[in-house]
């Protein structure tokens, strides 16, 4: 029997476990926390339900393909609804509402800037071409060689790897509100638009072309679905089982040690934080030095607040972005000169706006997120300071009083990312997808120093985000399957 142990139970780990089990492996998952899901866990309190981590359901085709690989459909596990509007963006003097189709979005662009809809259609047309290449060609490669990027399709797009999203957007659109709207989606890739290759505008097609969706009950329904699928396939899942060591002998992985006991396997795949995973090895078996990790560009961390309100809130949508301050200044304070932001942008999610199951009747579930640089000092006083900042602005921009309607609030920040997920510098989304951190230039799926040791997740190929994590699990499982078939 071929046996594989998977460390962690986030999207990439569950994906890898499912694919390996389908290929005939005996698979066991060891999860540090008391519930599965990694960063995609759930908080349920006083009748309110919060997704602790990911809250956007984009690229529905990736989820469909994942379940289809096992003869399943997403509808076998959860109900999926397309949001209309997809989201709202608050500026200081106006709001932009993103509808659920290109016609509605073009009308909104025309309202802001006459003639912009034609530019938008051309831009999204190019983004759709890039999406097809990225999803069907580039991201399905395991990042073992630069030659993986060389296809007849990518050769025709090579110039787009040396221009940036900012350059392409600002060439077509002059209104700063439209610029911010089009630069926003690449933040899911974890880098400044001015440092992200324009090829990645495929995220704009994911946004405007494919739309924003919501699984009834929240994003954790996907984790529950994947857990159910894994167990159907025979995967054994151990929660509250942190891994203290990855066992190696003579350059060959032997298994892992958890709770004082050794567990033996032919293969080990770690979906835990990559840097942390390597600290579970003796130094001679680590591929990357501390200076290597220190020099990488990381996606942001986050300050998060989970709030239960005793009333329904007004003038808001399911997803809301607050861009009433300078986008570029906040980006500089994350990437160029890391510090607590002077005037932060922020995001607010009210899933109970469209899903009554997420809050008690007549009440509202609110999830507030402030992007910040990883590695910052994190204190209760700083959390409270920024809580007041974002709620004051929220009240002003939505024209309502909410502070007295708070039943409870809980926060999550850098220290929690480190403590609960062993996250390097407390990053929330992994390693940014800059030109120098794309494909084969990212940390490898396969260890170069330990035979049969592999890695998966948002610090390796293909990168940050839920859909890429599903793909990462498939890629690493394919590599292992090919190794056993040699």
C-alpha positions as CSV (number, residue, x, y, z in Angstrom):
1,X,0.0,0.0,0.0
2,X,1.3,3.4,-0.9
3,X,0.9,5.8,2.1
4,X,1.0,9.6,2.1
5,X,0.7,11.9,5.1
6,X,-0.5,15.5,4.5
7,X,0.3,18.2,7.0
8,X,-2.5,20.7,7.4
9,X,-6.1,20.7,6.2
10,X,-6.5,23.9,4.2
11,X,-7.8,24.0,0.6
12,X,-4.5,22.8,-0.9
13,X,-4.0,20.0,1.6
14,X,-7.6,18.7,1.2
15,X,-7.2,18.9,-2.5
16,X,-3.9,16.9,-2.5
17,X,-5.4,14.3,-0.1
18,X,-8.4,13.8,-2.4
19,X,-6.4,13.4,-5.5
20,X,-3.9,11.0,-3.9
21,X,-6.7,8.9,-2.4
22,X,-8.4,8.7,-5.8
23,X,-5.0,7.4,-7.2
24,X,-4.9,4.5,-4.7
25,X,-2.9,6.0,-1.8
26,X,-3.7,5.5,1.8
27,X,-3.8,9.1,3.1
28,X,-3.8,10.6,6.5
29,X,-4.1,14.3,7.3
30,X,-2.7,15.9,10.5
31,X,-4.2,19.2,11.4
32,X,-2.8,21.5,14.2
33,X,-6.1,23.1,15.0
34,X,-9.3,21.5,16.4
35,X,-11.2,21.9,13.1
36,X,-10.2,21.4,9.5
37,X,-9.9,24.2,7.0
38,X,-6.5,25.9,7.7
39,X,-7.1,29.6,7.3
40,X,-10.6,29.0,6.0
41,X,-12.1,28.2,9.4
42,X,-15.4,29.3,10.8
43,X,-16.6,31.3,13.9
44,X,-20.1,30.6,15.2
45,X,-21.2,32.7,18.1
46,X,-24.6,33.6,19.5
47,X,-26.3,32.6,16.2
48,X,-23.9,34.6,14.0
49,X,-21.7,32.7,11.5
50,X,-18.4,34.2,10.2
51,X,-15.9,32.9,7.7
52,X,-12.7,33.6,9.6
53,X,-10.6,33.6,6.4
54,X,-11.5,33.7,2.7
55,X,-14.8,35.4,2.0
56,X,-14.8,35.8,-1.9
57,X,-16.0,33.0,-4.2
58,X,-14.4,33.8,-7.6
59,X,-13.5,31.5,-10.5
60,X,-16.5,29.1,-10.0
61,X,-15.1,27.0,-12.9
62,X,-12.1,26.0,-10.8
63,X,-14.4,24.6,-8.1
64,X,-16.5,22.9,-10.7
65,X,-13.5,21.2,-12.2
66,X,-12.2,20.1,-8.9
67,X,-15.4,18.2,-7.9
68,X,-15.9,17.0,-11.5
69,X,-12.6,15.2,-11.2
70,X,-14.3,13.0,-8.6
71,X,-17.6,12.6,-10.5
72,X,-19.2,15.2,-8.3
73,X,-20.8,18.6,-8.7
74,X,-20.6,21.6,-6.3
75,X,-24.4,21.3,-6.0
76,X,-23.9,17.8,-4.4
77,X,-22.5,19.6,-1.4
78,X,-23.6,23.3,-1.3
79,X,-26.0,25.8,-2.9
80,X,-24.2,28.5,-4.9
81,X,-25.8,31.9,-5.6
82,X,-24.5,34.7,-7.9
83,X,-24.5,38.0,-6.1
84,X,-26.1,41.0,-7.7
85,X,-24.6,43.4,-7.2
86,X,-21.3,41.7,-6.8
87,X,-19.9,44.4,-4.6
88,X,-20.0,48.2,-3.9
89,X,-17.0,50.5,-3.7
90,X,-17.2,53.6,-1.5
91,X,-15.2,56.6,-2.4
92,X,-15.2,59.9,-0.6
93,X,-17.8,61.6,-2.9
94,X,-19.4,58.7,-4.8
95,X,-20.0,55.0,-4.9
96,X,-19.5,52.5,-7.7
97,X,-21.7,49.5,-7.9
98,X,-20.4,46.4,-9.7
99,X,-23.4,44.5,-11.2
100,X,-23.6,40.8,-12.2
101,X,-23.1,41.3,-15.9
102,X,-20.9,43.3,-18.3
103,X,-23.9,45.4,-19.5
104,X,-24.5,46.7,-16.0
105,X,-20.8,47.3,-15.3
106,X,-20.4,49.1,-18.6
107,X,-23.3,51.4,-17.8
108,X,-21.7,52.2,-14.4
109,X,-18.3,53.0,-16.1
110,X,-20.1,55.3,-18.6
111,X,-21.7,57.1,-15.7
112,X,-18.3,57.8,-14.2
113,X,-16.3,58.5,-17.4
114,X,-17.9,59.0,-20.8
115,X,-16.5,56.6,-23.5
116,X,-15.0,54.2,-20.9
117,X,-17.3,51.3,-21.7
118,X,-15.6,50.6,-25.0
119,X,-12.2,50.6,-23.4
120,X,-13.6,48.3,-20.7
121,X,-14.9,45.8,-23.2
122,X,-11.6,45.7,-25.0
123,X,-9.7,45.3,-21.7
124,X,-11.9,42.5,-20.4
125,X,-11.7,40.8,-23.8
126,X,-7.9,40.7,-23.5
127,X,-8.3,39.6,-19.8
128,X,-10.5,36.7,-21.0
129,X,-7.9,35.5,-23.4
130,X,-5.3,35.7,-20.6
131,X,-7.6,33.8,-18.3
132,X,-8.0,31.0,-20.8
133,X,-4.2,30.8,-21.1
134,X,-3.5,31.1,-17.4
135,X,-6.1,28.6,-16.2
136,X,-5.7,26.0,-19.0
137,X,-2.0,26.3,-19.7
138,X,0.2,28.2,-17.2
139,X,-1.2,27.3,-13.7
140,X,-1.5,23.6,-14.5
141,X,2.3,23.4,-14.8
142,X,4.2,22.4,-11.6
143,X,6.9,25.1,-11.8
144,X,9.8,22.8,-12.3
145,X,11.3,24.6,-15.3
146,X,11.2,28.0,-17.0
147,X,10.3,26.1,-20.2
148,X,6.9,25.5,-18.8
149,X,6.0,29.1,-19.5
150,X,7.0,28.8,-23.2
151,X,3.9,27.9,-25.2
152,X,2.7,29.3,-28.5
153,X,0.1,31.2,-26.5
154,X,2.4,32.7,-23.9
155,X,5.0,33.7,-26.6
156,X,2.4,35.9,-28.2
157,X,1.8,37.5,-24.7
158,X,5.4,37.8,-23.7
159,X,5.2,41.6,-23.6
160,X,2.5,41.4,-21.0
161,X,5.0,39.9,-18.5
162,X,7.1,43.0,-18.7
163,X,4.4,45.6,-18.4
164,X,2.3,46.1,-15.3
165,X,-1.3,46.1,-14.5
166,X,-1.1,49.8,-13.5
167,X,0.4,50.7,-16.9
168,X,-2.2,48.9,-18.8
169,X,-5.1,50.2,-16.8
170,X,-3.9,53.8,-16.7
171,X,-3.3,53.8,-20.5
172,X,-7.0,53.2,-21.0
173,X,-8.7,54.9,-18.1
174,X,-8.2,58.4,-16.6
175,X,-10.7,58.6,-13.8
176,X,-9.0,57.6,-10.6
177,X,-12.1,55.8,-9.3
178,X,-12.2,53.5,-12.4
179,X,-8.4,53.0,-12.1
180,X,-8.8,51.8,-8.5
181,X,-11.8,49.6,-9.4
182,X,-9.7,47.8,-12.1
183,X,-6.5,47.6,-10.0
184,X,-8.4,46.1,-7.0
185,X,-8.7,42.5,-8.2
186,X,-4.9,41.9,-8.4
187,X,-4.7,42.6,-4.7
188,X,-5.9,39.0,-4.4
189,X,-2.5,38.0,-5.9
190,X,-0.8,39.8,-3.0
191,X,1.2,42.6,-4.8
192,X,0.9,46.2,-5.8
193,X,-0.6,46.7,-9.3
194,X,2.5,48.6,-10.2
195,X,4.6,45.4,-9.5
196,X,2.2,42.9,-11.1
197,X,2.6,41.8,-14.7
198,X,-0.2,43.0,-16.9
199,X,-0.8,39.3,-18.0
200,X,-2.5,39.0,-14.6
201,X,-5.4,41.1,-15.7
202,X,-7.1,37.7,-16.1
203,X,-8.2,38.5,-12.5
204,X,-10.4,41.3,-14.0
205,X,-12.1,38.7,-16.2
206,X,-12.6,36.5,-13.1
207,X,-14.2,39.6,-11.5
208,X,-16.4,41.1,-14.3
209,X,-16.7,38.1,-16.6
210,X,-17.3,35.2,-14.2
211,X,-18.9,37.2,-11.4
212,X,-18.9,37.0,-7.6
213,X,-20.7,34.0,-5.9
214,X,-21.7,33.0,-2.4
215,X,-22.1,29.4,-1.1
216,X,-25.1,29.4,1.2
217,X,-23.8,29.1,4.8
218,X,-20.5,30.7,3.9
219,X,-17.1,29.7,2.4
220,X,-16.7,27.0,5.1
221,X,-19.3,25.0,3.2
222,X,-16.6,24.3,0.6
223,X,-14.2,23.0,3.3
224,X,-17.0,20.8,4.7
225,X,-17.6,19.5,1.1
226,X,-14.0,18.7,0.6
227,X,-13.7,17.0,4.0
228,X,-16.7,14.9,3.2
229,X,-15.3,14.0,-0.2
230,X,-11.9,13.1,1.3
231,X,-13.6,10.9,3.9
232,X,-15.7,9.2,1.1
233,X,-12.3,8.5,-0.6
234,X,-11.0,6.9,2.6
235,X,-8.8,9.7,3.9
236,X,-8.2,9.7,7.7
237,X,-8.2,13.1,9.3
238,X,-6.6,13.9,12.7
239,X,-7.4,17.3,14.2
240,X,-5.7,18.8,17.2
241,X,-2.6,17.0,16.0
242,X,0.3,19.4,15.5
243,X,3.3,18.0,13.7
244,X,6.6,18.6,15.6
245,X,9.0,17.0,13.1
246,X,9.2,15.7,9.6
247,X,11.2,12.5,9.9
248,X,14.1,11.9,7.4
249,X,16.8,9.3,7.2
250,X,19.6,9.4,4.6
251,X,17.8,12.0,2.6
252,X,14.6,9.9,2.4
253,X,11.4,11.0,4.1
254,X,10.1,8.5,6.7
255,X,6.9,10.2,8.0
256,X,6.1,12.7,10.7
257,X,6.0,13.0,14.5
258,X,2.8,14.2,16.1
259,X,1.9,14.3,19.8
260,X,5.0,12.3,20.8
261,X,4.3,9.5,18.2
262,X,6.0,8.7,14.9
263,X,3.7,8.1,11.9
264,X,5.4,6.4,9.0
265,X,4.6,7.0,5.3
266,X,6.2,6.8,1.8
267,X,5.4,10.4,1.1
268,X,4.9,13.6,3.1
269,X,3.1,16.6,1.7
270,X,3.1,19.8,3.8
271,X,0.3,22.3,3.2
272,X,1.3,24.2,6.2
273,X,3.2,27.5,5.9
274,X,6.3,26.6,3.7
275,X,8.8,28.4,6.0
276,X,7.4,26.7,9.1
277,X,7.4,23.3,7.3
278,X,11.1,23.6,6.7
279,X,11.7,24.3,10.4
280,X,10.3,20.8,11.1
281,X,13.4,19.5,9.3
282,X,17.0,19.3,10.4
283,X,18.9,22.3,8.9
284,X,20.8,20.2,6.5
285,X,17.6,19.2,4.8
286,X,16.2,22.7,4.4
287,X,16.2,24.1,0.9
288,X,15.9,27.8,1.7
289,X,17.8,30.0,4.2
290,X,16.4,32.5,6.6
291,X,17.8,35.3,4.3
292,X,15.9,33.8,1.4
293,X,12.6,34.1,3.2
294,X,13.4,37.5,4.5
295,X,14.0,38.8,1.0
296,X,10.7,37.6,-0.5
297,X,7.8,39.9,-1.2
298,X,4.8,38.7,0.8
299,X,1.1,39.3,0.4
300,X,-0.4,41.5,3.2
301,X,-1.4,40.4,6.6
302,X,-4.8,41.6,7.9
303,X,-6.4,43.2,10.9
304,X,-9.9,41.5,11.1
305,X,-12.9,42.2,13.2
306,X,-15.9,39.8,13.5
307,X,-18.9,41.8,14.7
308,X,-22.5,40.8,15.6
309,X,-25.0,43.7,15.2
310,X,-28.4,43.8,16.8
311,X,-30.1,45.3,13.7
312,X,-30.0,45.2,9.9
313,X,-27.6,47.7,8.5
314,X,-28.5,50.1,5.6
315,X,-26.8,51.3,2.4
316,X,-24.5,48.3,2.2
317,X,-24.1,45.2,0.1
318,X,-22.8,41.7,0.8
319,X,-19.2,42.8,-0.3
320,X,-18.1,46.4,0.3
321,X,-14.8,48.1,-0.4
322,X,-13.9,51.5,1.2
323,X,-11.5,53.3,-1.1
324,X,-12.1,56.8,0.2
325,X,-8.4,57.3,1.0
326,X,-5.3,57.2,-1.2
327,X,-4.9,53.7,-2.6
328,X,-1.2,54.2,-3.5
329,X,-0.2,55.6,-0.1
330,X,-1.7,52.5,1.7
331,X,0.0,50.2,-0.8
332,X,3.4,51.9,0.0
333,X,2.8,51.4,3.7
334,X,2.3,47.7,3.1
335,X,5.1,47.0,0.6
336,X,7.6,49.8,0.4
337,X,7.8,51.2,3.9
338,X,6.1,48.7,6.1
339,X,4.1,50.4,8.9
340,X,0.6,50.6,10.3
341,X,-1.3,52.6,7.7
342,X,-1.9,56.3,8.2
343,X,-5.3,56.2,6.5
344,X,-6.2,52.7,5.6
345,X,-8.5,51.3,2.9
346,X,-10.7,48.5,4.2
347,X,-13.2,45.9,3.2
348,X,-16.4,44.8,4.9
349,X,-18.4,41.6,4.3
350,X,-22.1,41.3,5.4
351,X,-23.0,37.8,4.3
352,X,-26.3,38.0,6.2
353,X,-27.3,40.7,3.6
354,X,-28.0,37.9,1.1
355,X,-27.9,34.7,3.3
356,X,-30.3,34.7,6.2
357,X,-28.6,31.7,7.7
358,X,-25.6,33.7,8.7
359,X,-27.3,35.8,11.4
360,X,-30.3,35.8,13.7
361,X,-33.5,37.3,12.4
362,X,-33.3,41.1,12.2
363,X,-29.6,41.1,12.9
364,X,-26.4,41.4,10.9
365,X,-23.1,39.6,10.6
366,X,-20.2,41.9,9.8
367,X,-16.6,41.0,8.9
368,X,-14.2,44.1,8.7
369,X,-10.7,43.7,7.1
370,X,-7.8,46.2,7.1
371,X,-4.8,45.0,4.9
372,X,-1.5,45.7,6.7
373,X,2.1,44.8,6.2
374,X,3.2,41.4,7.6
375,X,5.5,41.4,10.6
376,X,4.1,44.5,12.3
377,X,3.8,45.0,16.0
378,X,0.4,43.8,17.1
379,X,-1.1,45.0,20.3
380,X,-4.6,45.3,21.8
381,X,-4.2,49.1,21.8
382,X,-3.4,49.2,18.0
383,X,-6.4,47.0,17.3
384,X,-8.7,49.3,19.1
385,X,-7.2,52.3,17.5
386,X,-7.9,51.0,14.0
387,X,-11.3,49.6,15.0
388,X,-12.4,53.2,15.9
389,X,-10.9,54.5,12.6
390,X,-12.7,52.1,10.3
391,X,-16.1,52.3,12.2
392,X,-16.0,56.1,12.2
393,X,-15.5,56.1,8.4
394,X,-18.0,53.4,7.9
395,X,-20.7,55.4,9.7
396,X,-19.9,58.5,7.8
397,X,-19.9,56.9,4.4
398,X,-23.0,54.8,4.9
399,X,-24.8,57.5,6.8
400,X,-25.8,55.4,9.8
401,X,-24.9,54.8,13.4
402,X,-23.7,51.3,14.2
403,X,-21.4,51.4,17.3
404,X,-24.3,51.2,19.8
405,X,-25.7,48.2,17.9
406,X,-22.7,46.0,18.5
407,X,-23.5,42.9,20.4
408,X,-19.9,41.6,20.4
409,X,-16.7,41.8,18.5
410,X,-13.7,39.6,18.1
411,X,-10.4,40.5,16.4
412,X,-7.7,38.6,14.6
413,X,-4.3,40.0,13.5
414,X,-0.6,39.3,13.0
415,X,-0.1,37.5,16.3
416,X,-3.0,35.2,15.6
417,X,-1.8,34.3,12.1
418,X,1.5,33.3,13.7
419,X,0.1,31.4,16.6
420,X,-2.8,29.6,14.8
421,X,-1.2,29.0,11.4
422,X,2.5,29.3,12.0
423,X,2.4,32.0,9.3
424,X,5.7,33.6,8.3
425,X,5.6,37.2,9.7
426,X,1.9,36.7,10.2
427,X,1.1,37.0,6.5
428,X,-2.5,36.3,5.5
429,X,-2.2,35.3,1.9
430,X,1.2,33.8,1.3
431,X,3.8,35.0,-1.2
432,X,3.0,37.7,-3.7
433,X,2.8,36.9,-7.5
434,X,5.4,39.4,-8.7
435,X,7.4,38.8,-11.9
436,X,10.3,37.5,-9.9
437,X,8.0,35.2,-7.8
438,X,6.0,33.6,-10.6
439,X,5.9,29.9,-11.6
440,X,9.4,28.3,-11.4
441,X,10.7,31.3,-9.4
442,X,8.4,30.4,-6.4
443,X,9.4,27.9,-3.7
444,X,9.3,24.4,-5.2
445,X,6.5,21.9,-4.9
446,X,9.1,19.1,-4.6
447,X,12.0,19.2,-2.1
448,X,15.4,19.2,-3.7
449,X,17.0,17.8,-0.5
450,X,14.6,15.1,0.7
451,X,13.3,12.4,-1.5
452,X,9.5,12.1,-1.4
453,X,8.9,15.3,0.5
454,X,6.6,17.8,-1.2
455,X,4.9,21.1,-0.4
456,X,1.6,22.7,-1.4
457,X,-0.3,25.9,-0.8
458,X,-0.1,29.6,-1.3
459,X,3.6,30.0,-0.8
460,X,4.4,27.7,-3.7
461,X,2.9,27.1,-7.2
462,X,0.7,28.6,-8.5
463,X,0.2,31.3,-5.8
464,X,-2.2,33.0,-3.4
465,X,-6.0,32.5,-3.3
466,X,-8.5,29.7,-2.9
467,X,-8.7,28.5,-6.6
468,X,-4.9,28.5,-6.9
469,X,-4.7,26.4,-3.7
470,X,-7.1,23.8,-5.2
471,X,-4.8,23.7,-8.2
472,X,-1.7,23.5,-6.1
473,X,-3.0,20.3,-4.4
474,X,-3.7,18.7,-7.7
475,X,-0.3,19.6,-9.0
476,X,1.5,18.1,-6.1
477,X,-0.6,14.9,-6.2
478,X,0.1,14.6,-9.9
479,X,3.9,14.9,-9.2
480,X,3.7,12.1,-6.6
481,X,1.6,9.9,-8.8
482,X,4.1,10.3,-11.6
483,X,6.9,9.5,-9.2
484,X,5.3,6.2,-8.1
485,X,4.6,5.2,-11.7
486,X,8.2,5.5,-12.9
